[in-house]
Amino acid sequence: MNYNRFTNNKIDHDCRGNPVEWYCPRCGSTKIVDHKIKFYCPRCDLTFIKKQTRQYRCEDELTDDDKEAILDSFAEDTSMENLEKAFSKVRKVLEEREKNKKKKNNN
């Protein structure tokens, strides 16, 4: 097992054997807790699935809770007329995230 000497985080390897260091896509912190297929950021108090997370910083990355809320809305009713409800839930999640981001920047 390899560790980054600066952050003490485990370094994974991609399919080509290149080292990949995980960090929080929301805040960019490399101080994460590695859980094999997921990782947790104590700074943001969020959990991300590695397979679905890009290895570069992306503030709009969806958390597990966001993805679960979206999937639940599709599971409730898959008819075409109710897809608007599902997409409105996605919009609400993204709008709420934007509000929280603005609050953090104002503080």
Backbone as XML, in Angstrom:
<?xml version="1.0"?>
<chain id="A" units="angstrom">
  <residue number="1" name="MET">
    <atom name="N" x="0.844" y="-1.171" z="0.000"/>
    <atom name="CA" x="0.000" y="0.000" z="0.000"/>
    <atom name="C" x="0.892" y="1.237" z="0.000"/>
  </residue>
  <residue number="2" name="ASN">
    <atom name="N" x="0.641" y="2.130" z="-0.936"/>
    <atom name="CA" x="1.418" y="3.359" z="-1.035"/>
    <atom name="C" x="0.689" y="4.505" z="-0.355"/>
  </residue>
  <residue number="3" name="TYR">
    <atom name="N" x="1.443" y="5.415" z="0.249"/>
    <atom name="CA" x="0.860" y="6.590" z="0.881"/>
    <atom name="C" x="1.537" y="7.837" z="0.346"/>
  </residue>
  <residue number="4" name="ASN">
    <atom name="N" x="0.747" y="8.888" z="0.180"/>
    <atom name="CA" x="1.301" y="10.178" z="-0.181"/>
    <atom name="C" x="2.008" y="10.711" z="1.049"/>
  </residue>
  <residue number="5" name="ARG">
    <atom name="N" x="3.266" y="11.081" z="0.920"/>
    <atom name="CA" x="4.026" y="11.479" z="2.103"/>
    <atom name="C" x="3.572" y="12.816" z="2.676"/>
  </residue>
  <residue number="6" name="PHE">
    <atom name="N" x="2.853" y="13.628" z="1.893"/>
    <atom name="CA" x="2.397" y="14.924" z="2.382"/>
    <atom name="C" x="1.041" y="14.839" z="3.073"/>
  </residue>
  <residue number="7" name="THR">
    <atom name="N" x="0.130" y="14.050" z="2.544"/>
    <atom name="CA" x="-1.224" y="13.996" z="3.103"/>
    <atom name="C" x="-1.504" y="12.704" z="3.854"/>
  </residue>
  <residue number="8" name="ASN">
    <atom name="N" x="-0.627" y="11.722" z="3.724"/>
    <atom name="CA" x="-0.801" y="10.419" z="4.354"/>
    <atom name="C" x="-2.031" y="9.685" z="3.826"/>
  </residue>
  <residue number="9" name="ASN">
    <atom name="N" x="-2.528" y="10.068" z="2.646"/>
    <atom name="CA" x="-3.655" y="9.372" z="2.029"/>
    <atom name="C" x="-3.155" y="8.208" z="1.194"/>
  </residue>
  <residue number="10" name="LYS">
    <atom name="N" x="-3.952" y="7.155" z="1.165"/>
    <atom name="CA" x="-3.628" y="6.013" z="0.318"/>
    <atom name="C" x="-3.707" y="6.447" z="-1.138"/>
  </residue>
  <residue number="11" name="ILE">
    <atom name="N" x="-2.773" y="6.009" z="-1.940"/>
    <atom name="CA" x="-2.778" y="6.329" z="-3.360"/>
    <atom name="C" x="-3.241" y="5.102" z="-4.124"/>
  </residue>
  <residue number="12" name="ASP">
    <atom name="N" x="-4.348" y="5.231" z="-4.857"/>
    <atom name="CA" x="-4.847" y="4.161" z="-5.704"/>
    <atom name="C" x="-4.159" y="4.242" z="-7.054"/>
  </residue>
  <residue number="13" name="HIS">
    <atom name="N" x="-4.377" y="3.219" z="-7.866"/>
    <atom name="CA" x="-3.818" y="3.211" z="-9.216"/>
    <atom name="C" x="-4.940" y="3.000" z="-10.216"/>
  </residue>
  <residue number="14" name="ASP">
    <atom name="N" x="-4.856" y="3.714" z="-11.339"/>
    <atom name="CA" x="-5.875" y="3.547" z="-12.369"/>
    <atom name="C" x="-5.602" y="2.280" z="-13.168"/>
  </residue>
  <residue number="15" name="CYS">
    <atom name="N" x="-6.391" y="2.051" z="-14.225"/>
    <atom name="CA" x="-6.273" y="0.813" z="-14.998"/>
    <atom name="C" x="-4.916" y="0.683" z="-15.691"/>
  </residue>
  <residue number="16" name="ARG">
    <atom name="N" x="-4.215" y="1.780" z="-15.878"/>
    <atom name="CA" x="-2.884" y="1.739" z="-16.506"/>
    <atom name="C" x="-1.758" y="1.654" z="-15.480"/>
  </residue>
  <residue number="17" name="GLY">
    <atom name="N" x="-2.123" y="1.638" z="-14.212"/>
    <atom name="CA" x="-1.113" y="1.554" z="-13.167"/>
    <atom name="C" x="-0.585" y="2.903" z="-12.719"/>
  </residue>
  <residue number="18" name="ASN">
    <atom name="N" x="-1.171" y="3.983" z="-13.230"/>
    <atom name="CA" x="-0.747" y="5.323" z="-12.826"/>
    <atom name="C" x="-1.335" y="5.660" z="-11.459"/>
  </residue>
  <residue number="19" name="PRO">
    <atom name="N" x="-0.559" y="6.325" z="-10.599"/>
    <atom name="CA" x="-1.084" y="6.666" z="-9.276"/>
    <atom name="C" x="-2.202" y="7.705" z="-9.362"/>
  </residue>
  <residue number="20" name="VAL">
    <atom name="N" x="-3.234" y="7.512" z="-8.547"/>
    <atom name="CA" x="-4.361" y="8.438" z="-8.481"/>
    <atom name="C" x="-4.561" y="8.796" z="-7.017"/>
  </residue>
  <residue number="21" name="GLU">
    <atom name="N" x="-4.450" y="10.065" z="-6.692"/>
    <atom name="CA" x="-4.697" y="10.505" z="-5.322"/>
    <atom name="C" x="-6.099" y="11.098" z="-5.258"/>
  </residue>
  <residue number="22" name="TRP">
    <atom name="N" x="-6.893" y="10.614" z="-4.328"/>
    <atom name="CA" x="-8.270" y="11.084" z="-4.210"/>
    <atom name="C" x="-8.326" y="12.323" z="-3.352"/>
  </residue>
  <residue number="23" name="TYR">
    <atom name="N" x="-9.207" y="13.233" z="-3.710"/>
    <atom name="CA" x="-9.468" y="14.405" z="-2.894"/>
    <atom name="C" x="-10.922" y="14.803" z="-3.073"/>
  </residue>
  <residue number="24" name="CYS">
    <atom name="N" x="-11.423" y="15.607" z="-2.151"/>
    <atom name="CA" x="-12.828" y="16.000" z="-2.163"/>
    <atom name="C" x="-13.127" y="16.871" z="-3.379"/>
  </residue>
  <residue number="25" name="PRO">
    <atom name="N" x="-14.110" y="16.481" z="-4.190"/>
    <atom name="CA" x="-14.446" y="17.286" z="-5.358"/>
    <atom name="C" x="-15.155" y="18.590" z="-4.999"/>
  </residue>
  <residue number="26" name="ARG">
    <atom name="N" x="-15.657" y="18.699" z="-3.792"/>
    <atom name="CA" x="-16.344" y="19.930" z="-3.378"/>
    <atom name="C" x="-15.365" y="20.977" z="-2.872"/>
  </residue>
  <residue number="27" name="CYS">
    <atom name="N" x="-14.511" y="20.607" z="-1.923"/>
    <atom name="CA" x="-13.633" y="21.607" z="-1.299"/>
    <atom name="C" x="-12.177" y="21.461" z="-1.719"/>
  </residue>
  <residue number="28" name="GLY">
    <atom name="N" x="-11.832" y="20.343" z="-2.353"/>
    <atom name="CA" x="-10.459" y="20.137" z="-2.803"/>
    <atom name="C" x="-9.528" y="19.590" z="-1.737"/>
  </residue>
  <residue number="29" name="SER">
    <atom name="N" x="-10.051" y="19.303" z="-0.554"/>
    <atom name="CA" x="-9.220" y="18.809" z="0.539"/>
    <atom name="C" x="-8.685" y="17.410" z="0.229"/>
  </residue>
  <residue number="30" name="THR">
    <atom name="N" x="-7.407" y="17.203" z="0.534"/>
    <atom name="CA" x="-6.821" y="15.872" z="0.382"/>
    <atom name="C" x="-6.879" y="15.098" z="1.700"/>
  </residue>
  <residue number="31" name="LYS">
    <atom name="N" x="-7.413" y="15.715" z="2.725"/>
    <atom name="CA" x="-7.568" y="15.053" z="4.026"/>
    <atom name="C" x="-8.887" y="14.291" z="4.011"/>
  </residue>
  <residue number="32" name="ILE">
    <atom name="N" x="-8.871" y="13.122" z="3.386"/>
    <atom name="CA" x="-10.076" y="12.310" z="3.247"/>
    <atom name="C" x="-9.906" y="10.996" z="3.990"/>
  </residue>
  <residue number="33" name="VAL">
    <atom name="N" x="-11.022" y="10.330" z="4.247"/>
    <atom name="CA" x="-11.015" y="9.011" z="4.877"/>
    <atom name="C" x="-11.383" y="8.005" z="3.792"/>
  </residue>
  <residue number="34" name="ASP">
    <atom name="N" x="-10.456" y="7.102" z="3.508"/>
    <atom name="CA" x="-10.615" y="6.139" z="2.422"/>
    <atom name="C" x="-11.405" y="4.925" z="2.902"/>
  </residue>
  <residue number="35" name="HIS">
    <atom name="N" x="-12.469" y="4.576" z="2.159"/>
    <atom name="CA" x="-13.285" y="3.399" z="2.476"/>
    <atom name="C" x="-13.355" y="2.463" z="1.269"/>
  </residue>
  <residue number="36" name="LYS">
    <atom name="N" x="-12.254" y="2.161" z="0.659"/>
    <atom name="CA" x="-12.119" y="1.278" z="-0.507"/>
    <atom name="C" x="-12.893" y="1.773" z="-1.724"/>
  </residue>
  <residue number="37" name="ILE">
    <atom name="N" x="-14.224" y="1.598" z="-1.778"/>
    <atom name="CA" x="-14.966" y="2.043" z="-2.965"/>
    <atom name="C" x="-15.544" y="3.448" z="-2.790"/>
  </residue>
  <residue number="38" name="LYS">
    <atom name="N" x="-15.501" y="3.963" z="-1.573"/>
    <atom name="CA" x="-15.985" y="5.315" z="-1.287"/>
    <atom name="C" x="-14.908" y="6.070" z="-0.526"/>
  </residue>
  <residue number="39" name="PHE">
    <atom name="N" x="-15.075" y="7.367" z="-0.417"/>
    <atom name="CA" x="-14.252" y="8.139" z="0.499"/>
    <atom name="C" x="-15.091" y="9.240" z="1.131"/>
  </residue>
  <residue number="40" name="TYR">
    <atom name="N" x="-14.678" y="9.648" z="2.327"/>
    <atom name="CA" x="-15.419" y="10.608" z="3.132"/>
    <atom name="C" x="-14.556" y="11.840" z="3.356"/>
  </residue>
  <residue number="41" name="CYS">
    <atom name="N" x="-15.152" y="13.011" z="3.205"/>
    <atom name="CA" x="-14.456" y="14.267" z="3.482"/>
    <atom name="C" x="-14.981" y="14.823" z="4.804"/>
  </residue>
  <residue number="42" name="PRO">
    <atom name="N" x="-14.160" y="14.817" z="5.863"/>
    <atom name="CA" x="-14.613" y="15.338" z="7.151"/>
    <atom name="C" x="-14.861" y="16.848" z="7.112"/>
  </residue>
  <residue number="43" name="ARG">
    <atom name="N" x="-14.155" y="17.541" z="6.250"/>
    <atom name="CA" x="-14.315" y="18.997" z="6.145"/>
    <atom name="C" x="-15.715" y="19.362" z="5.625"/>
  </residue>
  <residue number="44" name="CYS">
    <atom name="N" x="-16.187" y="18.642" z="4.598"/>
    <atom name="CA" x="-17.515" y="18.894" z="4.015"/>
    <atom name="C" x="-18.593" y="18.028" z="4.645"/>
  </residue>
  <residue number="45" name="ASP">
    <atom name="N" x="-18.179" y="16.980" z="5.342"/>
    <atom name="CA" x="-19.098" y="15.991" z="5.911"/>
    <atom name="C" x="-19.918" y="15.319" z="4.807"/>
  </residue>
  <residue number="46" name="LEU">
    <atom name="N" x="-19.229" y="14.945" z="3.710"/>
    <atom name="CA" x="-19.869" y="14.300" z="2.568"/>
    <atom name="C" x="-19.115" y="13.039" z="2.184"/>
  </residue>
  <residue number="47" name="THR">
    <atom name="N" x="-19.845" y="12.072" z="1.609"/>
    <atom name="CA" x="-19.260" y="10.825" z="1.131"/>
    <atom name="C" x="-19.418" y="10.756" z="-0.377"/>
  </residue>
  <residue number="48" name="PHE">
    <atom name="N" x="-18.379" y="10.294" z="-1.071"/>
    <atom name="CA" x="-18.395" y="10.172" z="-2.521"/>
    <atom name="C" x="-18.014" y="8.755" z="-2.929"/>
  </residue>
  <residue number="49" name="ILE">
    <atom name="N" x="-18.603" y="8.264" z="-4.014"/>
    <atom name="CA" x="-18.259" y="6.961" z="-4.569"/>
    <atom name="C" x="-17.115" y="7.177" z="-5.552"/>
  </residue>
  <residue number="50" name="LYS">
    <atom name="N" x="-16.011" y="6.458" z="-5.355"/>
    <atom name="CA" x="-14.824" y="6.661" z="-6.188"/>
    <atom name="C" x="-15.099" y="6.452" z="-7.671"/>
  </residue>
  <residue number="51" name="LYS">
    <atom name="N" x="-15.821" y="5.379" z="-7.993"/>
    <atom name="CA" x="-16.059" y="5.035" z="-9.389"/>
    <atom name="C" x="-16.810" y="6.144" z="-10.128"/>
  </residue>
  <residue number="52" name="GLN">
    <atom name="N" x="-17.633" y="6.884" z="-9.392"/>
    <atom name="CA" x="-18.446" y="7.937" z="-9.995"/>
    <atom name="C" x="-17.869" y="9.330" z="-9.775"/>
  </residue>
  <residue number="53" name="THR">
    <atom name="N" x="-16.670" y="9.397" z="-9.219"/>
    <atom name="CA" x="-16.046" y="10.682" z="-8.934"/>
    <atom name="C" x="-14.865" y="10.898" z="-9.861"/>
  </residue>
  <residue number="54" name="ARG">
    <atom name="N" x="-14.805" y="12.073" z="-10.400"/>
    <atom name="CA" x="-13.664" y="12.413" z="-11.256"/>
    <atom name="C" x="-12.444" y="12.651" z="-10.381"/>
  </residue>
  <residue number="55" name="GLN">
    <atom name="N" x="-11.269" y="12.452" z="-10.955"/>
    <atom name="CA" x="-10.052" y="12.669" z="-10.192"/>
    <atom name="C" x="-9.568" y="14.113" z="-10.284"/>
  </residue>
  <residue number="56" name="TYR">
    <atom name="N" x="-10.419" y="15.012" z="-10.702"/>
    <atom name="CA" x="-10.059" y="16.421" z="-10.708"/>
    <atom name="C" x="-11.129" y="17.198" z="-9.964"/>
  </residue>
  <residue number="57" name="ARG">
    <atom name="N" x="-10.794" y="18.394" z="-9.546"/>
    <atom name="CA" x="-11.694" y="19.181" z="-8.722"/>
    <atom name="C" x="-12.928" y="19.595" z="-9.510"/>
  </residue>
  <residue number="58" name="CYS">
    <atom name="N" x="-14.090" y="19.348" z="-8.946"/>
    <atom name="CA" x="-15.352" y="19.699" z="-9.598"/>
    <atom name="C" x="-16.355" y="20.041" z="-8.504"/>
  </residue>
  <residue number="59" name="GLU">
    <atom name="N" x="-16.675" y="21.298" z="-8.357"/>
    <atom name="CA" x="-17.559" y="21.723" z="-7.274"/>
    <atom name="C" x="-18.981" y="21.213" z="-7.446"/>
  </residue>
  <residue number="60" name="ASP">
    <atom name="N" x="-19.340" y="20.806" z="-8.651"/>
    <atom name="CA" x="-20.704" y="20.368" z="-8.900"/>
    <atom name="C" x="-20.880" y="18.858" z="-8.805"/>
  </residue>
  <residue number="61" name="GLU">
    <atom name="N" x="-19.897" y="18.158" z="-8.284"/>
    <atom name="CA" x="-19.992" y="16.706" z="-8.137"/>
    <atom name="C" x="-21.145" y="16.362" z="-7.203"/>
  </residue>
  <residue number="62" name="LEU">
    <atom name="N" x="-21.947" y="15.385" z="-7.579"/>
    <atom name="CA" x="-23.077" y="14.964" z="-6.757"/>
    <atom name="C" x="-22.611" y="14.040" z="-5.641"/>
  </residue>
  <residue number="63" name="THR">
    <atom name="N" x="-23.173" y="14.220" z="-4.467"/>
    <atom name="CA" x="-22.863" y="13.339" z="-3.345"/>
    <atom name="C" x="-23.741" y="12.099" z="-3.428"/>
  </residue>
  <residue number="64" name="ASP">
    <atom name="N" x="-23.477" y="11.131" z="-2.563"/>
    <atom name="CA" x="-24.308" y="9.926" z="-2.502"/>
    <atom name="C" x="-25.761" y="10.288" z="-2.216"/>
  </residue>
  <residue number="65" name="ASP">
    <atom name="N" x="-25.980" y="11.225" z="-1.296"/>
    <atom name="CA" x="-27.346" y="11.624" z="-0.948"/>
    <atom name="C" x="-28.063" y="12.250" z="-2.140"/>
  </residue>
  <residue number="66" name="ASP">
    <atom name="N" x="-27.346" y="13.092" z="-2.902"/>
    <atom name="CA" x="-27.933" y="13.712" z="-4.092"/>
    <atom name="C" x="-28.354" y="12.646" z="-5.096"/>
  </residue>
  <residue number="67" name="LYS">
    <atom name="N" x="-27.459" y="11.702" z="-5.356"/>
    <atom name="CA" x="-27.743" y="10.643" z="-6.334"/>
    <atom name="C" x="-28.912" y="9.777" z="-5.880"/>
  </residue>
  <residue number="68" name="GLU">
    <atom name="N" x="-28.937" y="9.485" z="-4.583"/>
    <atom name="CA" x="-30.017" y="8.655" z="-4.044"/>
    <atom name="C" x="-31.368" y="9.355" z="-4.185"/>
  </residue>
  <residue number="69" name="ALA">
    <atom name="N" x="-31.409" y="10.664" z="-3.910"/>
    <atom name="CA" x="-32.657" y="11.425" z="-4.044"/>
    <atom name="C" x="-33.135" y="11.430" z="-5.493"/>
  </residue>
  <residue number="70" name="ILE">
    <atom name="N" x="-32.215" y="11.558" z="-6.418"/>
    <atom name="CA" x="-32.569" y="11.567" z="-7.839"/>
    <atom name="C" x="-33.094" y="10.200" z="-8.264"/>
  </residue>
  <residue number="71" name="LEU">
    <atom name="N" x="-32.375" y="9.142" z="-7.890"/>
    <atom name="CA" x="-32.805" y="7.793" z="-8.262"/>
    <atom name="C" x="-34.143" y="7.429" z="-7.628"/>
  </residue>
  <residue number="72" name="ASP">
    <atom name="N" x="-34.350" y="7.851" z="-6.387"/>
    <atom name="CA" x="-35.629" y="7.584" z="-5.721"/>
    <atom name="C" x="-36.782" y="8.238" z="-6.466"/>
  </residue>
  <residue number="73" name="SER">
    <atom name="N" x="-36.547" y="9.437" z="-6.973"/>
    <atom name="CA" x="-37.624" y="10.124" z="-7.690"/>
    <atom name="C" x="-37.979" y="9.388" z="-8.977"/>
  </residue>
  <residue number="74" name="PHE">
    <atom name="N" x="-36.993" y="8.767" z="-9.632"/>
    <atom name="CA" x="-37.279" y="7.980" z="-10.828"/>
    <atom name="C" x="-37.958" y="6.660" z="-10.469"/>
  </residue>
  <residue number="75" name="ALA">
    <atom name="N" x="-37.585" y="6.080" z="-9.344"/>
    <atom name="CA" x="-38.147" y="4.792" z="-8.939"/>
    <atom name="C" x="-39.619" y="4.917" z="-8.552"/>
  </residue>
  <residue number="76" name="GLU">
    <atom name="N" x="-40.007" y="6.091" z="-8.062"/>
    <atom name="CA" x="-41.395" y="6.287" z="-7.641"/>
    <atom name="C" x="-42.362" y="6.122" z="-8.808"/>
  </residue>
  <residue number="77" name="ASP">
    <atom name="N" x="-42.035" y="6.731" z="-9.940"/>
    <atom name="CA" x="-42.930" y="6.665" z="-11.097"/>
    <atom name="C" x="-42.124" y="6.957" z="-12.354"/>
  </residue>
  <residue number="78" name="THR">
    <atom name="N" x="-42.140" y="6.031" z="-13.282"/>
    <atom name="CA" x="-41.325" y="6.190" z="-14.487"/>
    <atom name="C" x="-42.115" y="6.694" z="-15.687"/>
  </residue>
  <residue number="79" name="SER">
    <atom name="N" x="-43.369" y="7.101" z="-15.496"/>
    <atom name="CA" x="-44.152" y="7.588" z="-16.631"/>
    <atom name="C" x="-43.595" y="8.925" z="-17.123"/>
  </residue>
  <residue number="80" name="MET">
    <atom name="N" x="-43.768" y="9.193" z="-18.389"/>
    <atom name="CA" x="-43.219" y="10.403" z="-18.998"/>
    <atom name="C" x="-43.775" y="11.677" z="-18.361"/>
  </residue>
  <residue number="81" name="GLU">
    <atom name="N" x="-45.033" y="11.660" z="-17.974"/>
    <atom name="CA" x="-45.622" y="12.872" z="-17.402"/>
    <atom name="C" x="-45.049" y="13.208" z="-16.030"/>
  </residue>
  <residue number="82" name="ASN">
    <atom name="N" x="-44.495" y="12.230" z="-15.345"/>
    <atom name="CA" x="-43.931" y="12.486" z="-14.023"/>
    <atom name="C" x="-42.416" y="12.709" z="-14.043"/>
  </residue>
  <residue number="83" name="LEU">
    <atom name="N" x="-41.817" y="12.644" z="-15.207"/>
    <atom name="CA" x="-40.385" y="12.933" z="-15.283"/>
    <atom name="C" x="-40.090" y="14.377" z="-14.890"/>
  </residue>
  <residue number="84" name="GLU">
    <atom name="N" x="-41.018" y="15.280" z="-15.165"/>
    <atom name="CA" x="-40.832" y="16.685" z="-14.778"/>
    <atom name="C" x="-40.662" y="16.813" z="-13.268"/>
  </residue>
  <residue number="85" name="LYS">
    <atom name="N" x="-41.406" y="16.004" z="-12.505"/>
    <atom name="CA" x="-41.256" y="16.003" z="-11.046"/>
    <atom name="C" x="-39.834" y="15.608" z="-10.659"/>
  </residue>
  <residue number="86" name="ALA">
    <atom name="N" x="-39.334" y="14.574" z="-11.311"/>
    <atom name="CA" x="-37.984" y="14.098" z="-11.004"/>
    <atom name="C" x="-36.957" y="15.179" z="-11.310"/>
  </residue>
  <residue number="87" name="PHE">
    <atom name="N" x="-37.086" y="15.817" z="-12.464"/>
    <atom name="CA" x="-36.117" y="16.850" z="-12.828"/>
    <atom name="C" x="-36.254" y="18.086" z="-11.945"/>
  </residue>
  <residue number="88" name="SER">
    <atom name="N" x="-37.457" y="18.351" z="-11.452"/>
    <atom name="CA" x="-37.607" y="19.489" z="-10.540"/>
    <atom name="C" x="-36.881" y="19.207" z="-9.226"/>
  </residue>
  <residue number="89" name="LYS">
    <atom name="N" x="-36.866" y="17.935" z="-8.794"/>
    <atom name="CA" x="-36.112" y="17.578" z="-7.591"/>
    <atom name="C" x="-34.620" y="17.784" z="-7.812"/>
  </residue>
  <residue number="90" name="VAL">
    <atom name="N" x="-34.147" y="17.429" z="-8.999"/>
    <atom name="CA" x="-32.730" y="17.639" z="-9.321"/>
    <atom name="C" x="-32.427" y="19.135" z="-9.281"/>
  </residue>
  <residue number="91" name="ARG">
    <atom name="N" x="-33.300" y="19.936" z="-9.886"/>
    <atom name="CA" x="-33.103" y="21.390" z="-9.876"/>
    <atom name="C" x="-33.054" y="21.925" z="-8.453"/>
  </residue>
  <residue number="92" name="LYS">
    <atom name="N" x="-33.946" y="21.427" z="-7.581"/>
    <atom name="CA" x="-33.972" y="21.880" z="-6.189"/>
    <atom name="C" x="-32.659" y="21.563" z="-5.483"/>
  </residue>
  <residue number="93" name="VAL">
    <atom name="N" x="-32.144" y="20.360" z="-5.703"/>
    <atom name="CA" x="-30.870" y="19.968" z="-5.088"/>
    <atom name="C" x="-29.767" y="20.912" z="-5.539"/>
  </residue>
  <residue number="94" name="LEU">
    <atom name="N" x="-29.707" y="21.176" z="-6.843"/>
    <atom name="CA" x="-28.659" y="22.042" z="-7.373"/>
    <atom name="C" x="-28.831" y="23.491" z="-6.914"/>
  </residue>
  <residue number="95" name="GLU">
    <atom name="N" x="-30.073" y="23.982" z="-6.851"/>
    <atom name="CA" x="-30.317" y="25.349" z="-6.384"/>
    <atom name="C" x="-29.953" y="25.495" z="-4.911"/>
  </residue>
  <residue number="96" name="GLU">
    <atom name="N" x="-30.290" y="24.484" z="-4.109"/>
    <atom name="CA" x="-29.950" y="24.526" z="-2.692"/>
    <atom name="C" x="-28.435" y="24.519" z="-2.499"/>
  </residue>
  <residue number="97" name="ARG">
    <atom name="N" x="-27.745" y="23.730" z="-3.295"/>
    <atom name="CA" x="-26.290" y="23.688" z="-3.224"/>
    <atom name="C" x="-25.704" y="25.060" z="-3.579"/>
  </residue>
  <residue number="98" name="GLU">
    <atom name="N" x="-26.269" y="25.704" z="-4.590"/>
    <atom name="CA" x="-25.794" y="27.026" z="-5.002"/>
    <atom name="C" x="-26.014" y="28.050" z="-3.888"/>
  </residue>
  <residue number="99" name="LYS">
    <atom name="N" x="-27.177" y="27.976" z="-3.208"/>
    <atom name="CA" x="-27.449" y="28.877" z="-2.081"/>
    <atom name="C" x="-26.433" y="28.664" z="-0.963"/>
  </residue>
  <residue number="100" name="ASN">
    <atom name="N" x="-26.162" y="27.392" z="-0.644"/>
    <atom name="CA" x="-25.196" y="27.081" z="0.415"/>
    <atom name="C" x="-23.802" y="27.573" z="0.058"/>
  </residue>
  <residue number="101" name="LYS">
    <atom name="N" x="-23.442" y="27.444" z="-1.215"/>
    <atom name="CA" x="-22.134" y="27.903" z="-1.664"/>
    <atom name="C" x="-22.020" y="29.421" z="-1.502"/>
  </residue>
  <residue number="102" name="LYS">
    <atom name="N" x="-23.094" y="30.146" z="-1.841"/>
    <atom name="CA" x="-23.098" y="31.607" z="-1.702"/>
    <atom name="C" x="-23.016" y="32.014" z="-0.239"/>
  </residue>
  <residue number="103" name="LYS">
    <atom name="N" x="-23.724" y="31.272" z="0.643"/>
    <atom name="CA" x="-23.665" y="31.562" z="2.075"/>
    <atom name="C" x="-22.247" y="31.397" z="2.598"/>
  </residue>
  <residue number="104" name="LYS">
    <atom name="N" x="-21.571" y="30.316" z="2.179"/>
    <atom name="CA" x="-20.192" y="30.078" z="2.614"/>
    <atom name="C" x="-19.281" y="31.198" z="2.149"/>
  </residue>
  <residue number="105" name="ASN">
    <atom name="N" x="-19.473" y="31.657" z="0.914"/>
    <atom name="CA" x="-18.635" y="32.726" z="0.374"/>
    <atom name="C" x="-18.885" y="34.056" z="1.066"/>
  </residue>
  <residue number="106" name="ASN">
    <atom name="N" x="-20.110" y="34.296" z="1.543"/>
    <atom name="CA" x="-20.432" y="35.545" z="2.234"/>
    <atom name="C" x="-19.905" y="35.569" z="3.657"/>
  </residue>
  <residue number="107" name="ASN">
    <atom name="N" x="-19.693" y="34.393" z="4.253"/>
    <atom name="CA" x="-19.210" y="34.327" z="5.647"/>
    <atom name="C" x="-17.749" y="34.456" z="5.736"/>
  </residue>
</chain>
